[in-house]
Amino acid sequence: MTALRSLRLKKNADRRLKAGHLWLYSNEIDTGATPLKDFAPGEQAVVEAANGKAMGVAYVNAHSLICARLVSRDAGTVLDRSLLVHRLNQALSLRQRLFAKPYYRLVHGEGDLLPGLVIDRFDDVLVVQLNTAGMEAVREPLLDALDKVLSPRVVVLRHDTSGRRMEGLEGGVEVLGDEPPENVELEENGVRFIAPVLDGQKTGWFFDHRANRAWLNGLVAGKRVLDLFSYVGGWGIQAAAHGASEVLCVDASERALQGVAENAELNGLQERVAVGEGDAFEALAALKADDERFDVVILDPPAFIKKRKDTAAGERAYGRLNREAMRLLGRDGLLVSASCSMHLGMDRLTDVVRGAARHQDRHGQVIFQGHQGPDHPVHPAIPETSYLKALGVRVFRD
């Protein structure tokens, strides 16, 4: 690689980098000394403090709010095949310590010091998201590195992410290697699943709730369970596999519910798993009108708060969802309330659940607080890498 150009910071704009953060914003750059518009999207540069001291190497995209992301704190180390092999091996060694079988998130962006990169592993099939111009710029070295570290049979490039659109990158889905089946298999908590890696949500599966599902699995034997926003049945199928007497999975997507049926059949659970297609709030109202009752209700909605400005409206939506869900619980039921909204902290989710319980004149006891699994490591200097939370709440009347 040719010598890198410099990206100069304003005075005192280096504080977050010194504290361990990896991001730089456009208002922190001394654009008089180093104009952002001069950098091609994804170009790597040496980040310099205002006094000229080198602080590391970052890739740059002037068209993004986060205009640069640090990839190395050594100004002589660029993001190339060698560094990618090293970081992938670091990520792999952690997952191999955590999991006996090769089904997990292999790379969690900044949490694995590879900002903008997400890789989920389904044995010899990898689903890859290159979410930034910087990662797109090293696509070929990355594919070479993956081949060296894992020799995957198939790599599915999911370019259909909101992050790519924000970075000005093209969308679509691309398959490299053997043509994979439309779905691939995985195993989680001893239960088999089929994941729609080509056209499903995100990478086709959500590994982040693995530990939270494992906790619930120990409490569902003989229970009637409602799984809202079920997707392909990650929660509900596991509940049935661990002894739930009856499970109803509700989702707005017909394709997702086909996945529920396939996964129920895969595990011989079709007699105990039913599906319902429709909007979650409408489904809750219909179930209430039919005087249905459940021992366990699982709420795992999409992010209601995508940006900070959506916080008030999003909290109202979470509040309404939890209130209506509690109306379907028996006198002594269990609610699992989850949120993947980074802007909704655990304390605020707890407050939402508290308010919902009081609205229904019930008591709530928080008996479990869950987070994203260890294959989604949190960077301690980057709060944005901690996004998932789940509460297990006993809801009862006097």
N, C-alpha and C positions, 0 to 999 in steps of 0.2 A: 504494500500500500504506500502511496506517496505520502510525503510529510503532511501532517494534519495542520489545518489552520486553527487559529485561536478563537475562543469564544470568551470575551471578557465580561466579568460581572461588575455591577455597580458596587460602590462602597457599602460594606456590611451585608451584602446580599449572599455572602458565603456561609452565613450562620447555620442554616438548615443543612447544608451539605456537610459541614463540620460535625453536626449532631447525628449524621448518619443517613439523612434523607437522600433520595436519588433524583428528585425532580427539580427542574428550574422553570420558572414562569417568565414570560416575555418581558414583564415589567422589572425583572431583576437583571436584565442584560444591558450592558453599556453599548447601546446600538450606535452611538457616535463612533466608538472605537472599533466595534465589530458588528456591522449591520446584519441583522438576522436575514434580511432579504437576499443577502449574498450567498446563503447556504442552500444547497439543493436538499429537498426533503430526504431525510435519512442519512445525510452526510455526517461523518464522525468528526469531532473537533476536540482539541485540548481545552478544557475549562480552566480559566485563570481567574484568580481573585483580582480585586481592583489594583493591588500592588504588583500584579504580574506573576504571582506565584502559581505554579501549575497545581491543580487540584484533582486531575483525573481526565478521563475520556468520556464523552457523552455523544449520543447521536442527536441530531437537530431536526426539527420541523417547524419552520416559522409559521405555518398555517394552523398549528395546534396551540391551545391555551397552555398546555405543558410543552414548552418549546424545546426542551432538551431533557434527556434522561441519561443518567450516569451509568456506564457499563463497566468501568474500572476506575479504581483510585490511583492507579499507576499510570502516569502520563505517557509511559512508553508501551502500554499494553492496549491494543485495539480489539474490538469485537470481530474476531475472525474465526476460522475453523478451529484453531488451536484452543482459543479461549472457550468456544462453544463446547468442544469435547470435554474440557475440564469442568465446566459448569454442569453439563449434562451428567457427567459421572458423579459429581457431588450430589445432584438431585436424586440420581438413581440409587446411590448408596443409602440415602436416608429412607427411601421407600422400601428398599429391600430389608432394612432393619425393622420397618413397621409392619410389613404385610408379607404373608406367606405366599400369596398368589399375585400374578402380575395384572391386577386390575386396580388402577388408582390414577390420581392426577400426578403426572410425572414432573411437570413444570408449572409453577404458579406465579408467573410473572416476577414482579419485584421481590416477592417472598423467596424466590430462588435466585435472585440477583440477575435475572434475565427479563428486564422490563419490556412489556408489550408482547410476551410470548406465553401461550397457554398450550400445554400438551396433556391430553388424557390418553392413558394406555389401556387397551383391551387386548392383552397378551401380545400377539404379533401384529396387531392393528393399532396405529397411532392416529389420533385426531388432533390436528394442529391448527391453532389460530395465531396468525401473524397480525397483531392488532395495531401496529404502528409502522410508520414509514421506515424507521430505523431497523425494525426486524424484517420488513419486506426487503430491504436493501441487502440483507445477508441471507436471503432465502437459500441460495445454492450452497454456501458453506454450512448452513444449518442442516440441510438435507444430507450432506456428506457426513457431518458430525453424527447425526442420528444413525446413519448406516454403520458407522464405525462402532458406536456405543451399543446399539440394539439390533441392527440388521432387521428392521421390520419387514414383514411381507407386504403390508399396505400402509401408505400414508394418505390420510384424507385431509386436505387443506380446506378448512371451513372459512371462506372469505366473507361470509354473510353476517358480519358482526357490526354492531353500532360503532365500536371503536374504530374500525377501518373507515367507515363513512366519515367519521369526525376527522380522520387524518387525511381525507381526500383520496382514499385507495379504492380500487375496484372491488366489487363483490363477486359472488358465485361460489361454487364448490368444485374442487379439483381432486381427482383420485390418481395417485401415483403407485405403480407396482401392479400386482395382481388385482383384477377387478373384484372388489369385495362383495359379499352378499349385501343386500339392502340393509340388513341388520347384522350385528355381531353379538356374540354372547359374552356375558361377564358373570361373575359370582360376587355376591355381597352378603356378608353375615350368614353364609351357608346356603343362600337362596340363589337360584339361577335366574338370569334375566336376558332378554334380547333388547339391545339398544339400537335405535334408528340413527346411526351415525351420519347418514347422508342428508336426511331431511328433518331430523328431530330438533328439539330445542338445544341451543348451545352446541355442545359436542355430542349430543345424543343421550347423555346421562348426567346425573348430579351426584358425584362421589362425596360432596362436601357434607352431606347429612348422615354418612355411614354410622358414626358413633352415636348420633342421636336416635337413629332407627334401632340400633342395637339395644339402647336403653329401653325403648318402648317395647321391643320384642319380648322382654321379660315380664310384661304386665298385661298382656292381651289374651291369655288363655281363657277360653270360654266367653269372651266379650263380643259384643256387637260393635263394629267399628265403622265410622264414616271417615273417608279420606277425601278431603276437598282439594281441588287443584292437583289431582292425583298424578297427572302426566301419565307415564306408562306403568305406574303402580309401585314405585319404589317403597313407599310406606305400607300401602294396603296389602300388597302381595306378601311382604315379609310378615305382616301381622297375621295373615291367614296361615302362612307356613309355620308360625309359632303358636298356633292353637286358637286363634280367634274363631268364634262360631259362625260369624257372618260379617262380610266386608262389603261396603258399598263405595265404589270409586267414582267420583264425579269430576268431570273436566269439560271444558268448552270445546275441546278438539276431538273430532271423530277419529282422527288418525291416532291420537294418544290413547283413546279408549280401545282401539284395535290392539294397541300394544299391551294394554292391561289384559285383554282376553288371551293374547298369545302367551303372556308371561304366566297367567293363571294355569293355562293348559300345560305349559312347559314344566310346571311344578305339581301337576295333578290336583289343582285347587279350584277347578272351574265350578264345582258344586257349591263352594262357599264364597265366591267372589262375583258380585254383580256390578254393573256399570250404569251410570246415568250421564247423559250428555246435556250440557247447558251451562249458563252463567251461574257462578257459585251463589250469588245473592238470591237469584231466582230459585235455585235449587233448595236453598235453606228455607225460603218462604213456603215452597211447595211441601217440603218434608214436615214443616211445622203445621201446615194446614191439614196434613194427613195424620197428625198426632203421632208422628214417628219419634222414637227415643233410641238413643245410642249410649253405650257405656263409655266409649272413647270417640272423640272427634279430633281429627288432625287438620290443622290449617297450615299449609305451606304455599302461600300465594307468591306470585311474581312481585318484583319490587314495586310498591306503591309510591315510593319516593326515589325518583331517579336523579333529581337535582335538589339542592338545598332549598330552592324557592318553592318546591312542591311539598315541603315538610308539613305544613298545616293541613292541607287537603289530604295528604297521605295518612297522617295520624287519624283523621276523621274516618277514613276508609278502614284502617285497621281496627278502630274502635267499633264501627258498625259490624264488621265481620266477626269479631270476637263476641259481641253481644248476641248476634243472631245464632252463632254456633252454640253458645251456652244454653239457649232456649231448647236445644235438642238433647241436652244431656239429662240423664235421670237424676234422681235426688242426690246421688253420690257418684259423680262421673270424673273422667280424666280428659283434660283438654291439652293438646299439644299445639302451641301457638308459635309459629316461626316467622322470621322476617329475614330477607336477603338485602334489605335496604341499608346501605352503609350509613346513611344519614339518620337512621333510627337506632339509637343505642339500646343496650340491654335495659338500662334504667327506664327509658321511655316506653319500651315494649312492656315492661313490668307494670308501668303506670296505666297503659292501655288496658291490660288484662284486669288490673284492680278496678278501674272504672267500669269495665264491662260487667264484672261480678256484682258490684254495688248496684248497677242499673237493674240487674235481674234479682236484686235482693238475695244474693247468695254470698257465701264465703269462698275465698280462694286461698289455697295453700301452695306456694311454689315449692315443689319437691325435686325439681331438676332444672339446671341451667346448662344449656349446651351451646357449643360453638362449632365452627367449621373444623373438619378433621385435620389431622397432622400432615396429610399430604397437600394441605392448603396452608403452608406456613405463613405466619404473620411476621412481616418485617417490623421490628420494634420501633423503628423511627418513622414508619409510614402507617398512620392510623387507617388509611384507606384500604390497606390489605386485610383488615379485619372487618368483615361485612356480615357474616352469618350469625344468627342467634336463634335459640329455641328454648321455650319454657315448657316444662311439664307442670301442669297445675291441677290439683285436686279441687273440684268445684262441688260444693255441697250446701244443703240447707240445714238449719237447726232442726 
